[in-house]
Every structure is written in structure tokens, then in C-alpha cells.
């Protein structure tokens, strides 16, 4: 059986932090941020909201869309680098919050590529018949590991969660192909130090432009498709210039690429499910469309999925 998306959900905090707000906090400007990143504002979770809270809200909406209950979930996967605690996992906390009493639960750590890793893991369990319904969530509270005095990173990150219920779909639908990869020699370019995120922007940019393009083309080829078959691209929302490079590699027009970076900034593992959710809600994609999801992150890691929407 094929594995595909049965329902999507997303949660973003209410508080908006604009570029103009950041001008008062660090030596930067709205123009500098917009021209280099494409970000205009981002969402910041309050002290009373943890990663598991955001993940649970996104999960509830995904379940509602899928017309399943929490009890129907066999496995709960949360991709995050900002867990509530060292342990227990965010997945276990979400299990309790939503009542997924029949699910096994664990976290995945693949940074901004985490949702791709989660989807591909879900696919294996479903297509082998081990599990039927898997809930995959990308959730991050990056604001708690962001150094708000570092102009290079403070402008980039926000908080949020996106979720997908993955389950069996008909033969020609669902995840058609995937690619996962990692290069540990690049770990020094993007990592969390004693407390905060450190990033070598120049090296990460070069890596991302190369890997996002290459892995997008790879999954298209693995699925037996051509660039002309792709209806929509959902790239990791890290930097508009990286996203544009990926779009151009696929020869797609601007309107065929998801773009939520201006509203939410980089929310790591949750950018792709949030962007896909909004594309579906706004009817930019529909059943039977071929969509490429592609992300990269610390590790260094990357991942891409080609899927045909619908059940």
C-alpha cells in the first residue's frame, strides 16, 4: 500500500515580532532583513507555551481534517530541536495532550529537514503494514535558543508547528519517492552551542542552494517524472534567495512555489508542513497535483519528497 497525507494542521503563536521591532533590539533594519532573507515578521511563543503545546494544537487540526481520532494513531513522531525537556520526548507529551493512547511515540532530530525524515519514517511503517496511521509533527520554539543580540541569527527565526496524518492511500497517490542525506563534516557550520544557535551563513547558504536543487531533481527522477510534471514546490522557508534558486532549478513560475517566510520566518522543522497546509487551504494545490517538498538543516542534513496529493 502507498503512504500519503490524510490531513494537515498548523499552529502559530499570536504574538508578532516585526522587523521594525527588531530594529529596536539589535543593529539591523527592515530593509536589510527583507532584501537578504525575505522575512517581514515572525511569530514568538509566550513563556506559557512550549513546543509540545504548539505540536498538540497542530496535531488536533490534522486529525480533524483526516476524520480520524487520536485513538486511531499507531505511531506519533515529532521532529524538533527545541524539546520541552531533555526527556521525556515531545512526542510523549503530545500523546498525553491529545489522547493518542494507542500510539508509540518518539522524537526525531534532523533540524530543519526533520519533517522530511518523519514523513519517510512513517512511510516505511505504513507500507510494510506494521502501522496504519502515523502522526508526523514538526514543532519548534526557536525563540528560546535564539540570541536576540546576534544580528546574524536574531532576524531569522520564529516559532510554530505543522502536522500531517500519514496513512494508506490509493496506488497512484501519496509519497512517490524520497531522498534523505547528511554530511556530518558540516556540523560546525550550524549548531546550538551552550545555549544559542550559531550559524556560518555563507557556508550554509552554499550548501543549501546546492542540496535543495539536487535533491529536488533527484526525487523527480526517482518517481519517473520530469520537471514539467511538478505542479508545486514547497521548500524549507529559510531564505528567499535559497528558495528562489530551488524554484529556478525546477523551471517553475513564482506562483508555483510556497512562500510563507515573510509571515513566519524560519521555523525549522515546521516550515514545510505549515507552508503545505496554507497552500492547500488557499487552494493553490489540489488533489492529484504533484508536489515536491524539500528541506535542509543542521547536521548538515537534507531531505526531499515527491508526492501526489489525495487519497
C-alpha positions as CSV (number, residue, x, y, z in Angstrom):
1,X,0.0,0.0,0.0
2,X,1.1,3.6,-0.6
3,X,1.5,6.1,2.2
4,X,0.1,9.6,1.8
5,X,-1.3,12.6,3.6
6,X,-4.8,12.2,5.1
7,X,-4.9,15.5,6.9
8,X,-2.9,18.6,7.7
9,X,-2.8,21.0,10.7
10,X,-0.8,24.0,11.8
11,X,-0.4,26.3,14.8
12,X,1.4,29.6,15.1
13,X,1.6,31.8,18.2
14,X,-0.4,35.1,18.3
15,X,2.5,37.4,19.1
16,X,4.0,39.0,16.0
17,X,7.6,40.3,16.1
18,X,8.2,42.6,13.1
19,X,11.4,43.8,11.5
20,X,10.7,47.2,13.0
21,X,10.5,45.7,16.4
22,X,13.9,44.1,15.8
23,X,15.4,47.4,14.8
24,X,14.9,48.5,18.5
25,X,16.6,45.3,19.8
26,X,19.7,44.8,17.5
27,X,21.7,46.7,15.0
28,X,19.6,46.0,11.9
29,X,16.9,47.4,9.6
30,X,13.7,46.3,8.0
31,X,15.3,46.8,4.5
32,X,18.4,44.8,5.4
33,X,16.3,41.9,6.6
34,X,13.8,41.9,3.8
35,X,16.3,42.1,1.0
36,X,18.6,39.4,2.4
37,X,16.1,37.0,3.8
38,X,12.5,37.8,2.6
39,X,11.3,37.9,6.2
40,X,9.0,40.8,7.3
41,X,7.8,39.3,10.6
42,X,7.8,36.2,12.7
43,X,5.7,34.6,15.5
44,X,7.0,34.2,19.0
45,X,5.5,31.9,21.6
46,X,5.0,33.2,25.1
47,X,6.6,31.8,28.2
48,X,3.5,29.8,28.9
49,X,3.6,28.0,25.5
50,X,6.0,25.1,25.0
51,X,6.9,23.1,21.9
52,X,4.6,20.3,22.9
53,X,1.6,22.8,23.3
54,X,2.1,24.0,19.7
55,X,2.6,20.5,18.4
56,X,-0.6,19.3,20.1
57,X,-2.7,22.1,18.5
58,X,-1.4,21.3,15.1
59,X,-2.0,17.6,15.7
60,X,-5.6,18.2,16.6
61,X,-6.3,20.0,13.4
62,X,-4.6,17.4,11.3
63,X,-6.7,14.7,13.0
64,X,-9.9,16.7,12.4
65,X,-9.0,17.0,8.7
66,X,-8.2,13.3,8.4
67,X,-11.5,12.4,10.1
68,X,-9.6,10.1,12.4
69,X,-9.5,10.2,16.2
70,X,-6.4,10.3,18.4
71,X,-7.0,6.7,19.3
72,X,-6.6,5.7,15.6
73,X,-2.9,6.8,15.6
74,X,-0.4,4.0,15.9
75,X,2.8,6.0,15.9
76,X,3.5,9.6,16.8
77,X,6.7,11.2,15.5
78,X,7.8,14.7,16.5
79,X,10.7,16.4,14.6
80,X,12.2,19.1,16.8
81,X,15.4,20.5,18.1
82,X,13.7,22.5,20.8
83,X,12.1,19.9,23.1
84,X,10.3,21.0,26.3
85,X,12.8,18.8,28.3
86,X,15.9,16.7,27.6
87,X,13.4,13.9,28.2
88,X,10.6,12.8,28.0
89,X,10.2,13.3,24.3
90,X,7.9,15.9,23.0
91,X,6.0,13.1,21.2
92,X,5.2,11.5,24.6
93,X,3.9,14.9,25.9
94,X,1.8,15.3,22.8
95,X,0.4,11.8,23.1
96,X,-0.9,12.7,26.6
97,X,-2.2,16.1,25.5
98,X,-4.3,14.7,22.6
99,X,-5.2,11.3,24.0
100,X,-3.4,9.1,21.5
101,X,-3.4,6.3,23.9
102,X,-2.7,3.5,21.4
103,X,0.4,5.2,19.8
104,X,4.0,4.6,20.3
105,X,5.9,7.9,20.4
106,X,9.4,9.3,19.7
107,X,11.2,12.4,18.7
108,X,13.4,12.8,15.6
109,X,16.3,15.3,15.5
110,X,17.3,16.3,11.9
111,X,16.9,20.1,12.4
112,X,15.1,21.8,9.5
113,X,15.0,18.6,7.5
114,X,13.2,16.8,10.4
115,X,9.7,16.8,8.8
116,X,11.1,15.0,5.7
117,X,12.8,12.4,8.0
118,X,9.5,12.0,9.8
119,X,7.4,11.5,6.6
120,X,9.9,8.9,5.3
121,X,9.9,7.1,8.6
122,X,6.1,7.0,8.6
123,X,6.1,5.7,5.0
124,X,8.2,2.6,6.0
125,X,5.9,1.6,8.8
126,X,2.7,2.1,6.7
127,X,4.0,0.4,3.5
128,X,5.2,-2.7,5.4
129,X,1.8,-3.0,7.1
130,X,3.3,-2.5,10.6
131,X,1.2,0.6,11.3
132,X,-1.8,2.1,9.6
133,X,-1.9,5.7,10.8
134,X,1.2,7.8,11.7
135,X,1.0,11.3,13.0
136,X,4.1,13.4,12.0
137,X,4.7,16.8,13.5
138,X,7.4,19.4,13.0
139,X,7.4,21.8,16.0
140,X,9.9,24.4,17.2
141,X,10.2,27.1,19.8
142,X,13.4,28.6,18.3
143,X,12.9,31.8,20.3
144,X,14.3,30.1,23.4
145,X,17.6,29.3,21.7
146,X,18.0,32.5,19.7
147,X,20.5,35.1,20.8
148,X,18.5,38.3,20.4
149,X,21.7,40.3,20.4
150,X,23.2,38.5,17.4
151,X,22.1,40.4,14.3
152,X,23.1,37.4,12.1
153,X,20.6,35.0,13.6
154,X,18.1,37.1,15.6
155,X,16.4,38.2,12.4
156,X,15.8,34.7,11.0
157,X,13.9,32.5,13.4
158,X,10.3,32.1,14.7
159,X,8.1,29.6,16.5
160,X,5.3,27.3,15.2
161,X,4.1,23.8,14.4
162,X,2.8,21.8,11.5
163,X,1.4,18.3,11.4
164,X,0.3,15.6,9.0
165,X,-1.5,12.4,9.4
166,X,0.1,9.9,7.1
167,X,-1.8,6.8,6.2
168,X,-2.7,4.4,3.4
169,X,-3.8,5.9,0.1
170,X,-4.6,4.5,-3.4
171,X,-1.9,3.2,-5.7
172,X,-1.2,6.3,-7.7
173,X,-1.3,8.8,-4.8
174,X,0.9,9.6,-1.8
175,X,4.7,9.6,-1.4
176,X,6.1,8.7,-4.8
177,X,9.8,9.0,-4.0
178,X,12.2,10.4,-1.4
179,X,15.8,11.3,-0.7
180,X,17.4,11.8,2.7
181,X,21.0,12.8,3.3
182,X,23.5,14.1,5.8
183,X,27.0,15.4,5.9
184,X,28.4,15.5,9.4
185,X,31.6,17.3,8.3
186,X,29.4,20.4,8.1
187,X,28.1,20.2,11.6
188,X,30.4,23.1,12.6
189,X,28.6,25.5,10.3
190,X,25.2,25.3,12.1
191,X,24.7,24.1,15.6
192,X,23.4,25.0,19.1
193,X,26.2,26.0,21.4
194,X,26.0,26.1,25.1
195,X,22.7,27.9,24.7
196,X,22.2,29.7,21.4
197,X,22.1,28.9,17.7
198,X,25.4,29.5,15.8
199,X,25.4,29.7,12.0
200,X,28.1,30.3,9.4
201,X,25.7,31.9,7.0
202,X,28.0,31.8,3.9
203,X,28.7,28.1,4.2
204,X,25.1,27.2,5.0
205,X,23.9,29.2,2.0
206,X,26.2,27.4,-0.4
207,X,25.3,24.0,1.0
208,X,21.6,24.8,0.8
209,X,21.5,26.1,-2.7
210,X,23.3,23.0,-4.0
211,X,21.5,20.4,-2.0
212,X,18.0,21.8,-2.3
213,X,18.3,21.8,-6.1
214,X,20.0,18.5,-6.4
215,X,17.6,16.6,-4.1
216,X,14.5,18.1,-5.8
217,X,15.7,16.9,-9.2
218,X,16.6,13.5,-7.7
219,X,13.2,12.8,-6.3
220,X,11.5,13.8,-9.5
221,X,13.7,11.4,-11.4
222,X,13.2,8.6,-8.9
223,X,9.4,9.0,-9.3
224,X,9.7,8.6,-13.0
225,X,8.6,12.2,-13.6
226,X,10.0,15.2,-15.3
227,X,10.2,18.8,-14.2
228,X,7.2,19.5,-16.3
229,X,5.1,17.1,-14.2
230,X,5.7,19.2,-11.0
231,X,2.7,21.3,-10.0
232,X,4.1,22.9,-6.9
233,X,7.2,23.3,-4.8
234,X,7.2,23.6,-1.0
235,X,10.8,24.4,0.0
236,X,12.1,24.9,3.6
237,X,11.4,28.6,4.4
238,X,14.9,29.6,5.4
239,X,15.9,32.4,3.0
240,X,14.1,33.7,-0.1
241,X,17.3,33.6,-2.2
242,X,17.8,29.9,-1.4
243,X,14.1,29.2,-2.2
244,X,14.3,31.0,-5.5
245,X,17.4,29.1,-6.5
246,X,15.4,25.8,-5.9
247,X,12.4,27.1,-7.9
248,X,14.6,28.1,-10.8
249,X,16.3,24.6,-10.9
250,X,12.8,23.2,-11.5
251,X,11.9,25.9,-14.1
252,X,8.7,26.7,-12.1
253,X,6.9,30.1,-12.2
254,X,6.8,32.1,-9.0
255,X,3.2,31.3,-8.3
256,X,4.1,27.6,-8.1
257,X,6.3,27.9,-5.0
258,X,5.0,28.1,-1.4
259,X,6.2,31.3,0.3
260,X,5.3,31.8,4.0
261,X,8.7,33.1,5.0
262,X,7.6,36.8,5.0
263,X,5.0,36.0,7.7
264,X,6.7,33.4,9.9
265,X,10.4,33.5,9.2
266,X,12.4,30.2,9.6
267,X,10.6,27.9,12.0
268,X,12.9,24.9,11.3
269,X,11.1,21.6,11.1
270,X,7.7,23.2,10.9
271,X,8.2,25.4,7.9
272,X,7.3,22.7,5.3
273,X,4.1,21.4,6.9
274,X,2.9,25.0,7.7
275,X,3.6,26.1,4.1
276,X,1.9,22.9,2.6
277,X,-1.1,23.4,4.9
278,X,-1.6,27.0,3.8
279,X,-1.2,26.1,0.1
280,X,-4.0,23.5,0.5
281,X,-6.2,25.9,2.4
282,X,-5.7,28.6,-0.2
283,X,-6.4,26.1,-3.0
284,X,-3.0,26.7,-4.6
285,X,-2.7,22.9,-4.7
286,X,-5.4,20.3,-5.1
287,X,-6.0,16.6,-5.4
288,X,-3.8,14.8,-7.9
289,X,-1.2,17.6,-8.0
290,X,2.4,16.6,-7.9
291,X,4.2,18.4,-5.1
292,X,7.9,18.5,-4.2
293,X,8.8,19.1,-0.6
294,X,12.5,19.9,0.1
295,X,14.4,21.0,3.2
296,X,17.9,21.3,4.7
297,X,19.2,21.9,8.1
298,X,21.9,21.5,10.8
299,X,23.7,18.2,10.8
300,X,24.2,19.0,8.0
301,X,21.0,17.2,6.8
302,X,18.7,17.4,3.8
303,X,15.6,15.6,2.6
304,X,13.1,15.8,-0.3
305,X,9.8,14.1,-1.0
306,X,7.8,13.9,-4.2
307,X,4.1,13.2,-3.6
308,X,0.8,13.2,-5.4
309,X,-1.9,14.8,-3.2
310,X,-5.1,12.9,-2.5
311,X,-6.3,9.6,-1.1
